[in-house]
Amino acid sequence: MLIYKAYKYRIYPNREQQHYFDNVFGAVRFIYNTMLSDKIKHYQIAATMLHTTPAGYKKDFPWLREIDSLALANAQLHLDKAYKQFFQKKSMGFPRFQSKKTHTDRFTTNNQKGTIAIEGGMLKIPKLKTRIRIKMHRPFKGGSNPAPSLKHHPANTLHPFRLKQKARHYL
């Protein structure tokens, strides 16, 4: 069994970076809701599961090209997991649409060949040209491939940035 250890850090984005995060949060929510809607419609017609990717939606919605593709792919993975769990365990409930008003905005992306790095108190993430200030209250003892997750709490503009690492293997 693999155990993950998470580190949470606070980031301090400027206005341009905050605008980028708002776009990413909105795009991830849009992809999730659109794909869920398409899955529901397809299941009502054909009684089979629809397998789509966010890349197929970029033709109809060109503004999605400005967003990190791995964030969109992770939204697809989260939806697929929720959809499969519903059919395996009915007690899990059907996946719900994400609301702009009540949903806590978040997205997850992946590190591929150094696209995410922390250097000198600054955080580098994909598709963002400037680096974000980060408060490193304790050192990250992770490997070279952290899986970062960003959350946004609109009430107080708190931006926790979570890094996960593989900690130990248990039998």
Salt bridges, closest charged atoms under 4 A:
ASP80 OD1 - LYS39 NZ 3.21
ASP105 OD1 - ARG29 NH1 2.88
GLU119 OE1 - ARG131 NH1 3.33
